[in-house]
Amino acid sequence: MLLARNGVFVERILVIDADPELQRAVRHSLEPAGYTVVPGVDGCTAMNIFRATAPRLVVLDTRLPGKSGEDICREIRNESTSVPILVLSAASEEIDKVLLFELGADDYMTKPFSPRELLARVQAAIRRAFRKPSPEPNIFRFDDVEVNLMTMEASRHNSTIPLTTLECRLLRFFLHSANRVLPTAELLAAVWDDSVRRSSHAVRVHVSNLRQKLENDPARPVRLITVYGVGYKFVL
């Protein structure tokens, strides 16, 4: 949310972390750039502060008294799909990062952190979240394949590549999210209907089918690649 200060609009950043030293470090990193840092020191009051302050971005620690950072991340994302969540954590294991991304975090930094990098990541996350959307393209070309999302058709050398409805929806999501790692849970939530049985196996099967139809060598994919332990990425 934009907050007026002496006639100048600044942006609130909610920092949910019980460590006063970290609160000071984040404040010293962000306030010179014009941000207003709002502290939140425990999981029990975090959501009340979030609702009261309507922040532009949340910096979140995973280890909080009262309620876990994972629970807070889930609750924030249930209430807002637009407010970016940047996780600061001492945990650096891949499984910890994967879980936070699946719960809706937008970025992840391990402690100790560089103040300049923190500021850069905060600014980048806000730009991504609040930039005006540009029209999404409907025609994609890669290798010898052309995909027309308007007509939901794909072709190679003017020969039609048959795609099922679900394959079309999955391919659309991949293409509009090209070069971004997509967790399996995000693919399931975005592409599969509630009426359709959701499972990671279903994603694997449909990804395999798309590879068979679109990759020059399905056994060695270069476009639709697996990011082990996380999900998939479509490379354009």
C-alpha positions as CSV (number, residue, x, y, z in Angstrom):
1,M,0.0,0.0,0.0
2,L,1.2,3.6,-0.7
3,L,1.5,5.7,2.4
4,A,1.7,9.5,2.2
5,R,4.6,11.1,4.2
6,N,5.0,14.9,3.9
7,G,3.2,14.8,0.6
8,V,5.4,12.1,-0.8
9,F,4.1,8.5,-1.3
10,V,6.2,5.7,0.2
11,E,5.6,2.0,0.3
12,R,5.2,-0.2,3.4
13,I,7.2,-3.3,3.8
14,L,6.1,-5.7,6.6
15,V,9.0,-7.5,8.2
16,I,7.9,-10.6,10.2
17,D,10.9,-11.7,12.2
18,A,11.5,-12.1,16.0
19,D,15.2,-11.0,15.8
20,P,15.6,-7.3,16.6
21,E,19.0,-7.3,14.9
22,L,17.5,-8.5,11.7
23,Q,14.7,-6.0,11.9
24,R,17.3,-3.2,12.2
25,A,19.3,-4.6,9.3
26,V,16.3,-4.8,7.1
27,R,15.2,-1.3,8.1
28,H,18.7,0.1,7.4
29,S,18.7,-1.6,4.0
30,L,15.2,-0.4,2.8
31,E,14.4,2.9,4.5
32,P,17.1,4.9,2.7
33,A,15.4,3.8,-0.6
34,G,12.1,5.3,0.6
35,Y,10.4,2.3,2.0
36,T,8.6,2.3,5.4
37,V,9.4,-0.8,7.4
38,V,6.7,-2.2,9.6
39,P,7.9,-4.7,12.2
40,G,6.1,-7.9,13.1
41,V,7.8,-10.0,15.7
42,D,5.7,-13.1,16.1
43,G,3.4,-15.4,14.2
44,C,0.4,-14.8,16.4
45,T,0.0,-11.1,15.6
46,A,1.5,-11.2,12.1
47,M,-1.8,-11.6,10.2
48,N,-3.4,-8.8,12.2
49,I,-0.5,-6.5,11.3
50,F,-0.7,-7.6,7.7
51,R,-4.4,-6.7,7.5
52,A,-4.0,-3.4,9.3
53,T,-1.0,-2.2,7.3
54,A,-1.8,-3.6,3.8
55,P,1.9,-3.8,2.9
56,R,3.4,-3.6,-0.6
57,L,5.6,-6.6,0.3
58,V,6.2,-9.0,3.1
59,V,9.7,-10.1,4.4
60,L,9.1,-13.3,6.3
61,D,11.2,-15.5,8.6
62,T,10.3,-19.2,8.7
63,R,11.1,-19.6,12.5
64,L,8.7,-17.5,14.5
65,P,7.2,-17.8,18.0
66,G,3.6,-18.6,18.2
67,K,3.0,-19.7,14.6
68,S,5.4,-21.0,11.9
69,G,6.5,-18.9,8.9
70,E,5.1,-21.7,6.7
71,D,1.6,-21.1,8.2
72,I,1.9,-17.4,7.8
73,C,3.0,-17.7,4.2
74,R,-0.1,-19.9,3.5
75,E,-2.4,-17.5,5.2
76,I,-1.1,-14.4,3.5
77,R,-1.4,-16.1,0.1
78,N,-5.0,-17.2,0.9
79,E,-5.9,-13.6,1.5
80,S,-3.8,-12.0,-1.2
81,T,-2.4,-13.3,-4.5
82,S,-0.7,-10.1,-5.4
83,V,1.4,-9.1,-2.3
84,P,5.0,-10.5,-2.8
85,I,6.4,-12.7,-0.1
86,L,10.2,-12.7,0.3
87,V,11.4,-15.3,2.7
88,L,14.6,-14.7,4.9
89,S,15.7,-17.9,6.6
90,A,18.7,-19.6,8.1
91,A,17.5,-22.8,6.6
92,S,19.2,-23.5,3.2
93,E,18.0,-27.1,2.5
94,E,16.3,-27.5,-0.9
95,I,13.3,-29.1,0.7
96,D,12.7,-26.0,2.8
97,K,12.8,-23.7,-0.3
98,V,10.6,-26.0,-2.3
99,L,8.0,-26.0,0.5
100,L,7.9,-22.2,0.8
101,F,7.6,-21.8,-3.0
102,E,4.7,-24.3,-3.1
103,L,3.0,-22.3,-0.3
104,G,3.2,-19.1,-2.4
105,A,6.5,-17.4,-1.6
106,D,7.9,-15.3,-4.4
107,D,11.6,-15.3,-3.4
108,Y,14.0,-16.8,-0.9
109,M,17.2,-15.5,0.7
110,T,19.3,-17.3,3.3
111,K,20.8,-15.5,6.4
112,P,23.2,-13.7,6.6
113,F,22.2,-11.6,3.6
114,S,23.7,-8.7,1.6
115,P,21.8,-5.4,2.3
116,R,22.2,-4.4,-1.4
117,E,20.9,-7.8,-2.6
118,L,17.9,-7.6,-0.3
119,L,17.0,-4.1,-1.6
120,A,17.4,-5.3,-5.2
121,R,15.2,-8.3,-4.6
122,V,12.6,-6.3,-2.9
123,Q,12.5,-3.8,-5.7
124,A,12.4,-6.6,-8.4
125,A,9.6,-8.4,-6.6
126,I,7.5,-5.3,-6.4
127,R,8.1,-4.5,-10.1
128,R,7.0,-8.0,-11.1
129,A,3.9,-8.0,-8.9
130,F,2.5,-4.6,-9.7
131,R,3.6,-3.9,-13.3
132,K,0.8,-3.4,-15.8
133,P,0.2,-6.7,-17.6
134,S,1.1,-6.7,-21.3
135,P,-1.0,-8.6,-23.8
136,E,0.0,-12.3,-23.9
137,P,1.2,-13.5,-27.3
138,N,-0.8,-16.2,-29.0
139,I,1.8,-17.5,-31.5
140,F,4.9,-19.3,-30.3
141,R,7.6,-20.8,-32.5
142,F,10.5,-23.0,-31.3
143,D,12.7,-25.4,-33.3
144,D,10.4,-26.5,-36.1
145,V,7.2,-26.3,-34.1
146,E,4.5,-23.5,-34.2
147,V,1.8,-23.2,-31.5
148,N,-1.3,-21.1,-32.0
149,L,-2.9,-20.6,-28.6
150,M,-5.8,-18.7,-30.2
151,T,-6.9,-21.8,-32.1
152,M,-5.3,-24.2,-29.7
153,E,-3.4,-25.9,-32.5
154,A,0.2,-27.0,-33.0
155,S,2.0,-27.9,-36.2
156,R,5.4,-29.1,-37.5
157,H,6.3,-28.5,-41.1
158,N,2.6,-27.7,-41.8
159,S,1.5,-31.1,-40.3
160,T,-0.9,-30.8,-37.4
161,I,0.3,-32.1,-34.0
162,P,-2.8,-33.5,-32.2
163,L,-3.2,-32.1,-28.7
164,T,-5.8,-33.0,-26.1
165,T,-7.7,-30.2,-24.3
166,L,-5.7,-30.8,-21.1
167,E,-2.4,-30.8,-23.1
168,C,-3.4,-27.5,-24.7
169,R,-4.1,-25.9,-21.3
170,L,-0.8,-27.2,-19.8
171,L,1.2,-26.0,-22.9
172,R,-0.5,-22.6,-22.7
173,F,0.6,-22.3,-19.0
174,F,4.1,-23.4,-19.8
175,L,4.5,-21.0,-22.7
176,H,3.1,-18.0,-20.8
177,S,5.5,-18.9,-17.9
178,A,8.4,-19.7,-20.2
179,N,11.9,-19.9,-18.6
180,R,10.4,-20.0,-15.1
181,V,10.6,-23.0,-12.8
182,L,7.1,-24.1,-12.1
183,P,6.5,-26.3,-9.0
184,T,4.3,-29.3,-9.6
185,A,1.7,-28.0,-7.1
186,E,1.4,-24.7,-9.1
187,L,0.8,-26.6,-12.3
188,L,-1.9,-28.7,-10.7
189,A,-3.6,-25.6,-9.3
190,A,-3.4,-23.7,-12.5
191,V,-4.3,-26.3,-15.1
192,W,-6.3,-29.1,-13.5
193,D,-10.0,-28.6,-12.7
194,D,-11.3,-29.5,-9.3
195,S,-13.4,-32.2,-11.0
196,V,-10.3,-33.9,-12.4
197,R,-8.2,-36.0,-10.1
198,R,-5.0,-34.1,-9.3
199,S,-1.7,-35.9,-8.7
200,S,2.0,-35.4,-9.5
201,H,1.7,-38.6,-11.6
202,A,-0.9,-36.9,-13.8
203,V,1.6,-34.0,-14.4
204,R,4.4,-36.4,-15.3
205,V,2.2,-38.3,-17.7
206,H,1.0,-35.1,-19.6
207,V,4.5,-33.6,-19.6
208,S,5.8,-36.9,-21.1
209,N,3.0,-36.7,-23.7
210,L,4.0,-33.1,-24.7
211,R,7.6,-34.1,-25.0
212,Q,6.7,-36.9,-27.4
213,K,4.8,-34.5,-29.5
214,L,7.0,-31.4,-29.4
215,E,10.6,-32.4,-28.6
216,N,13.0,-33.4,-31.4
217,D,14.4,-36.1,-29.1
218,P,11.8,-36.8,-26.3
219,A,14.4,-38.9,-24.4
220,R,16.7,-35.8,-24.2
221,P,14.3,-32.9,-23.9
222,V,15.8,-29.4,-24.4
223,R,12.5,-27.4,-24.2
224,L,10.3,-29.0,-21.5
225,I,12.9,-29.9,-18.8
226,T,12.5,-31.5,-15.4
227,V,13.8,-29.5,-12.4
228,Y,14.4,-32.3,-10.0
229,G,12.7,-31.9,-6.6
230,V,10.7,-28.9,-7.7
231,G,8.8,-29.3,-11.0
232,Y,9.3,-28.3,-14.6
233,K,10.5,-25.4,-16.9
234,F,9.7,-24.7,-20.5
235,V,12.8,-23.2,-22.2
236,L,12.2,-20.7,-25.0
